[in-house]
Amino acid sequence: MTRAEPTRQARGERRRQAILHAALGLISKGGIEAVSHRSVAKEAGVPLASTTYYFKSLDDLLEGALRLFVDEEAGRLSTLAESLEGQELPAHEIARLFRAELEPDVAQFELYVEAARRPRLREVARRSIELYATVAAAALRAAGVPEPAIEPRAFVALFDGYGLHRVAGWDDQGLEDALMALWAAATRAIGTRYGEQLT
């Protein structure tokens, strides 16, 4: 391998990542339908031939972009989960934290829908849900609800539902009330004092 090879490889990987980020940006703004080799090349500022060189089919490009979304979320959500460990927080504080940190992205919901149509994406979608469930489990522990008193994915479903409403144009004024009710149900199930504290 010549000394120029690592430089070419690094340049190629940067271009590939630029293409994937451009595709992901288009998905977030306009959905899956906004993605084509031509639209991605324009968004990334690269020649059209570059997109077809790195991604032979549109399916490969879409899958790569959605995998990138989950990979980037993994780092962010792991940091959030770690910040919750060892904390003691009331439900309303966790609700505020989640509203600030878990801003919905259309790409997340596009991933779920496309996973129903494209079996290759189902593993990626499952990984995404598991990542959010890890954060929810850490939040439950911070609120004093030990596992497995309630399935953390119940909170993921709650946030996904509110997130979907928000990207559709609804506000999230009811999010804290819904969280409080779910927390109260969880704590009643294990007979702790938190049910009284949340009323």
N, C-alpha and C positions, 0 to 999 in steps of 0.2 A: 504494500500500500504506500503510495506516495504521500508526501506531506500535504499535498493539496486535497487528498481524499477526505480527511476529517472536516476540512473547511467546507467542501462541497456537501457533505452529509449534513452538517449543521445548518447550512443555508437551505438545503432541501427540507429539513425538518421544520425550520421556521416558516417556510412557505406553506408546507402542509398544515401547520397549526393555524396560519393566517386564513387559509381556506376554510378550515373547520370552524373557526370563530366567526367568519363571515356568514357561513351557513347557519350557525346557531343564532346569530343576530337576525337573520332573515326569518327564521322560524319564530323567534320571539316577537317580531314585529308583524309578520303576515301569515304565520302558520306554515305548515308543510308545503302548501300550494305555492308559496312564494319562492321555493327553492328549485332552481334549475342550474345546470352547469354554467349557463351564461350569466344568470343573475348573481351567482356566487363569485364568479370570476370578476364581474364588475364591482361588486361590494368589496372584494379583497384587493382589488387593484392589480390583478395578475392576468397573464394571457389565458384565454379560454383553454388552450391546450394543457395548461398546468392542472386544471381541475380534473380533466379526463386522464391525465398521466397518473395522478395520485389516487384517483377514485374512478375505477372503470365503469361503474354504474351509478345511477342516482341513488339506488338503495344503499350502496356502500357509503356514499357521501352522507346521506341522512343518518345512517347508523353511526358513522364516525362522529357526527356532530352531536347526537344525543348521548353517545358514550362520553364525549368530552364534557357535556353538561353535568353528567353524574359524577365524573371524576373530579371536576372542580367543586361541585357541591360537597363531595366527600371530605375534602380538606376543611372547608368552612364549617360543616356540620360537626366534624370531629372536634374542632376547636370549641364550638359552642357547647357540645356535650361535656367536654373536659372542664369548661368554666362553671358548669352547673354542679359537678361532683363536689361533695363536701359542703354544699351551700344549704342554708335553711331559708326558704323563701315562701311567702304566702302566695296563694293562687293568683291574686290580681297582679303581683309583681311578675310572675311567670307569664301571664297573659300579655303584659306590656312588652316583656322581653321578646316573646314570640312574634308579636306584631312587628316589632322593629327588625328582627333578624330573619324572619321567614317570609319576606315579601314574595308574593307569588310571581312566577314567571310562566308565560304562556308555553314556553318550551317544556316545562314539567308536565303540563296537561296534554300537550301534543305527544309526548313520550308515552303516556298511559294509553291514549287512543291508538297510536300506531302500534303499540305492543299487542293490541287486540287483533290487528291486521297482519302484523309481521312477526311470526314466531321468533325470529332471531333477536328481536328487541325485548322479549319477555324477561330474559335474565337481567337485562339492564334495568327494566322497570322494577323488578323485584328488589334489585340492589338499592335503587332509589328509595323505595318504601322502607327498606330495612334501615337505611341511614337516618331517615326521619324518625323511625321508631326508636332508634338508639338515643336520639335527643329527647324524645318524649319520655323514655324510661328514666333518663337522668333527671328530667324535670319532675317526674313523679317522686323520685327519691328525695329531691330537694324540698318537695312539699310534704314529706313525711309519709308518703304512701309506699309501703314496701311492695316489691314484686312477689308473687304474680297477682296482686289484688285486682288489677284491671289490665287488660291487654293494651300495651302502648299504642298499637295500631288504631285503637279507637280514637286516640287523640290525633293521630296522623289523618284519619278519615275526616275528623272535625275540621282540622286546619285546611285540608285539601278542599273540603266543601266550601269553606269560607273564602279560600283563595280563588276558587272557580267563580264564586259570586263576585269577588272584587274585580277580577279581570273582565267580567261581564258588565261592570259598571255599578255594582251595588256597593254600599259602604259596609264597614265591619263594626258598627256600633254594638251589635249583639254578641260579638265574639267573647268578650269578657264574661257576660252573663252565662253564655253556653259553657264556657270553660269552668266557671264556678259550679254550675249545676253538675257537670260531669265529675269534677273533683269531689263534690259532696256525695255523689252516688258511690264513688270509689271508696271514700272514707267510711261511709255507712256500711259498706260491704265487709269491712274489716273491724268495725266497731271501735274506731279511734275517736279522739276528741275533736278532730278537724271538722266533722260535720257541724258541730255546734259553733265552731269558730267561723265557719263560712256563711252562717245564716245571718 
